[in-house]
Amino acid sequence: MKPMERDHEILTVKDLCDLLQIHQSTLYKLIKAGKIPTFRLGSDWRFRRSQIMRWIAEQTVGAHQ
């Protein structure tokens, strides 16, 4: 897989903001509250696409109950 492909497994803050269509400040609030799966790479936040897709599905299911 090429590093610049859109569907790569590890997402940056910018990648995830684009995917979720939210502002960076909103994402940082979710991170601080521990509401979104994340990990740090040095001083930068990173996200695994597979975990984010699961998280989105869980949020969607929770909204319908």
Secondary structure as GFF3:
##gff-version 3
##sequence-region A 1 65
A	DSSP	beta_strand	10	11	.	.	.	ID=ss1
A	DSSP	alpha_helix	13	20	.	.	.	ID=ss2
A	DSSP	alpha_helix	24	32	.	.	.	ID=ss3
A	DSSP	beta_strand	39	41	.	.	.	ID=ss4
A	DSSP	beta_strand	44	48	.	.	.	ID=ss5
A	DSSP	alpha_helix	49	63	.	.	.	ID=ss6
###
